[in-house]
C-alpha cells in the first residue's frame, strides 16, 4: 500500500487478503483456491490475477520454445561431435564455446547483442513483441546457457559411452559408425542429457524474468517483476503458482521419458 497509506486502508486490504484470519484458515483458503485456479484480483490490473497470468503465458512459451528447440539439438550435436573427436581442434572449440555459454551472464550478453545488432547494425528490434526481428535477440540470449550446459553433459556422457564394451562389440560386428553413434551410444547416453535438458527447460520457464525484462518481452517473467515493483501480492502469488506448476510438469515428463530411454526401469 506504500508508506502513505492510511491505517483504515491498510486494515481494509488486510481484510480483503484474509490476513487477519488464523494461519491455518489462510492456508486452507489458498489451497482451495489454487486447486480451482482461483486467486484474488490483481491490485494493479483490477482483474482476476490468474487471467492476467494466463494471458502472458503464450509469449513466454513462444520465447522458451524457440530458444530450447535450438539449444537442445545444437547442444547435443556439438557435444556428440566433440566426444567423437576428443583432444582435437573441434573438441577444444566446443569446450571453449560451451564454457563461455555457461559462464556468461545473461543480462551482459543481452546488452551486448542490443548494442551490436540493434543499435549499431539496426538488424533487430531492441524491445517489444512481434516477429523474427523482435524474437532473435532474446532467443539468442535465453539459449546461450542451456546450449553450453547441454553440450558439456552430452560430451561427457558420450565419451563414457563410446568406451563401453558393447560399442567395441558393435564395431567388431562391422556396424556402421553412424548406427553405432546414433542407435547404440547416443540412446544409452541420453538419460543424463534428457535430465539436464529438462532442468534447463525449467530454468528457462522460470528464469526468463531477466531476459524478458531487458527486452521488454511481455511474458510471465516480465509480469513477475512488474508485480514485485507494484507490490501486487495476488498477482505475484498467481505467477509463482503457475511457474511452479510448469516446473512440476516438466520434471514429470522427464521422469516418464526414462522408461522409454531405458526399458530396464519398467522392471525396477
C-alpha positions in Angstrom: 0.0 0.0 0.0 3.0 2.3 0.3 4.1 4.4 3.3 1.4 7.0 2.6 -1.5 4.5 3.1 -3.8 5.3 6.0 -4.4 2.8 8.7 -8.0 2.3 7.5 -6.8 1.5 4.1 -4.3 -1.0 5.5 -6.9 -2.8 7.5 -9.2 -2.9 4.5 -6.6 -4.6 2.4 -5.7 -7.0 5.2 -9.4 -8.0 5.4 -9.5 -8.3 1.6 -6.5 -10.6 1.6 -7.7 -12.6 4.7 -4.5 -11.7 6.6 -6.5 -11.2 9.8 -7.6 -14.9 9.7 -5.7 -17.6 11.6 -2.8 -19.0 9.6 -4.4 -22.4 9.1 -7.5 -20.7 7.7 -5.4 -18.6 5.3 -3.6 -21.7 4.0 -6.9 -23.6 3.6 -8.4 -20.8 1.6 -5.2 -20.6 -0.6 -5.2 -24.4 -1.2 -8.9 -24.4 -2.1 -8.4 -21.5 -4.5 -5.3 -23.0 -6.0 -7.0 -26.3 -6.8 -9.6 -24.4 -8.7 -7.1 -22.0 -10.3 -8.8 -19.1 -8.4 -6.9 -16.2 -7.0 -7.8 -12.8 -5.9 -8.0 -9.8 -8.2 -4.8 -8.0 -9.1 -4.3 -4.7 -7.3 -2.6 -3.3 -10.4 -4.8 -4.7 -13.2 -8.1 -4.7 -11.3 -8.8 -8.1 -12.9 -8.6 -11.7 -11.7 -4.8 -12.4 -11.2 -5.0 -15.8 -12.8 -6.4 -14.3 -16.0 -3.6 -11.8 -16.3 -1.0 -14.6 -15.8 -2.6 -16.9 -18.4 -2.7 -14.0 -20.8 1.1 -13.7 -20.6 1.9 -17.4 -20.9 1.8 -17.6 -24.7 4.6 -15.0 -25.0 6.7 -17.0 -22.5 6.0 -20.3 -24.3 6.9 -18.8 -27.6 10.2 -17.4 -26.5 11.1 -20.5 -24.4 10.2 -22.9 -27.2 12.2 -21.1 -29.8 15.3 -21.0 -27.5 15.0 -24.6 -26.3 14.3 -26.1 -29.8 17.6 -24.5 -31.0 19.7 -25.1 -27.8 18.9 -28.7 -27.2 19.5 -30.2 -30.7 22.5 -28.0 -31.3 24.0 -28.7 -27.9 23.6 -32.5 -28.4 25.1 -32.2 -31.9 28.1 -30.2 -30.7 28.7 -32.4 -27.6 28.5 -35.6 -29.6 30.8 -34.3 -32.3 33.4 -33.3 -29.6 33.2 -36.7 -27.9 33.8 -38.5 -31.2 37.0 -36.5 -31.8 38.5 -36.0 -28.3 41.6 -33.8 -27.9 41.2 -32.3 -31.4 40.7 -28.8 -32.5 36.9 -29.4 -32.8 36.8 -30.7 -29.2 38.7 -27.7 -27.9 36.5 -25.2 -29.7 33.3 -26.9 -28.3 34.8 -26.9 -24.8 35.6 -23.2 -25.0 32.2 -22.2 -26.5 30.3 -24.3 -24.0 32.3 -23.0 -21.1 31.7 -19.4 -22.3 28.0 -20.0 -22.7 27.7 -21.4 -19.1 29.8 -18.7 -17.6 28.4 -15.7 -19.5 25.9 -13.5 -17.6 22.6 -13.2 -19.4 22.0 -9.5 -18.9 25.5 -8.6 -20.1 25.1 -10.8 -23.2 21.6 -9.2 -23.8 23.1 -5.7 -23.6 26.0 -6.5 -26.0 23.6 -8.1 -28.5 21.4 -5.0 -28.3 24.4 -2.7 -28.7 25.8 -4.5 -31.7 22.9 -5.9 -33.7 20.2 -3.5 -32.8 21.8 -0.1 -32.1 24.9 -0.2 -34.4 23.7 -2.6 -37.2 20.0 -2.0 -36.9 19.1 -5.6 -37.8 16.8 -6.3 -35.0 14.5 -4.5 -32.5 15.7 -3.7 -29.0 12.4 -4.5 -27.3 8.8 -5.4 -27.8 6.7 -8.3 -29.0 6.4 -9.5 -32.6 8.1 -11.4 -35.4 11.6 -12.5 -36.0 13.2 -9.1 -35.7 11.8 -9.0 -32.1 12.5 -12.6 -31.2 16.0 -13.0 -32.4 18.0 -11.3 -29.7 16.0 -12.6 -26.7 16.1 -16.1 -28.2 19.9 -15.9 -28.6 20.3 -14.7 -25.0 18.0 -17.3 -23.5 19.5 -20.2 -25.3 23.1 -19.3 -24.5 23.5 -21.0 -21.1 21.4 -24.1 -21.9 23.3 -24.7 -25.1 26.6 -24.7 -23.3 25.4 -26.9 -20.5 23.8 -29.5 -22.8 26.9 -29.6 -24.9 29.0 -30.3 -21.8 26.8 -33.1 -20.5 26.5 -34.7 -23.9 30.2 -34.7 -24.5 30.9 -36.3 -21.1 28.2 -38.9 -21.4 29.2 -39.8 -25.0 32.9 -40.1 -24.1 32.0 -42.6 -21.4 29.6 -44.5 -23.6 32.0 -44.8 -26.6 34.4 -46.7 -24.3 31.9 -49.3 -23.2 32.4 -53.0 -24.2 29.1 -53.1 -26.2 30.4 -50.3 -28.5 33.6 -52.4 -29.1 31.5 -55.4 -29.9 29.3 -53.4 -32.3 32.4 -52.2 -34.2 33.7 -55.8 -34.3 30.4 -56.9 -35.9 31.0 -54.4 -38.7 28.1 -51.9 -37.9 28.4 -48.5 -39.5 29.8 -45.7 -37.3 26.5 -43.7 -37.7 24.5 -46.7 -36.4 26.9 -47.2 -33.5 26.7 -43.5 -32.6 23.0 -42.7 -33.0 21.4 -46.1 -32.2 23.7 -47.6 -29.5 25.8 -44.8 -27.9 23.6 -41.8 -28.0 20.5 -43.5 -26.8 22.4 -45.0 -23.8 23.9 -41.6 -23.1 20.5 -39.9 -23.4 19.4 -40.1 -19.7 21.8 -37.5 -18.3 21.3 -35.4 -21.4 17.5 -35.5 -21.0 17.8 -34.8 -17.3 19.9 -31.7 -17.9 17.7 -30.6 -20.8 14.6 -30.8 -18.5 16.4 -28.8 -15.9 17.4 -26.2 -18.4 13.9 -26.0 -19.7 12.6 -25.5 -16.2 15.2 -22.7 -15.7 14.1 -21.1 -19.0 10.5 -21.1 -17.9 11.0 -19.6 -14.5 14.3 -17.8 -15.1 13.3 -15.8 -18.2 12.5 -12.8 -16.0 15.9 -11.3 -16.7 15.7 -11.7 -20.5 12.1 -10.6 -20.7 12.8 -7.6 -18.6 15.8 -6.4 -20.7 13.9 -6.9 -24.0 10.5 -5.8 -22.5 9.1 -9.1 -23.7 5.5 -9.4 -22.4 5.8 -12.8 -20.8 5.3 -14.2 -17.3 8.8 -13.3 -16.3 8.4 -9.6 -17.0 5.0 -9.8 -15.3 6.6 -11.2 -12.2 8.9 -8.2 -12.0 6.1 -5.8 -12.5 4.1 -7.5 -9.8 7.0 -7.2 -7.4 7.6 -3.5 -8.2 3.9 -2.7 -7.6 3.6 -4.9 -4.5 0.8 -6.7 -6.2 0.7 -9.8 -3.9 -2.3 -11.6 -5.5 -0.7 -11.3 -9.0 2.7 -12.4 -7.6 1.0 -15.4 -5.9 -0.7 -16.5 -9.1 2.5 -16.0 -11.1 4.7 -18.1 -8.8 2.0 -20.8 -8.6 1.8 -21.2 -12.4 5.6 -21.2 -12.8 5.9 -23.9 -10.1 3.2 -26.0 -11.8 5.1 -25.8 -15.1 8.3 -26.9 -13.4 6.5 -29.9 -11.9 5.0 -30.9 -15.3 8.5 -30.7 -17.0 10.0 -32.8 -14.3 7.3 -35.4 -14.6 7.7 -35.6 -18.4 11.5 -36.1 -17.9 10.9 -38.9 -15.4 8.4 -40.6 -17.8 10.9 -40.4 -20.7 13.4 -42.5 -18.7 11.1 -45.5 -19.2 11.4 -45.1 -23.0 15.1 -44.5 -22.9 15.9 -47.4 -20.6 13.4 -50.2 -20.6 15.0 -51.8 -17.6 13.4 -49.0 -15.5 10.0 -50.6 -16.1 11.0 -53.8 -14.3 12.5 -51.9 -11.3 
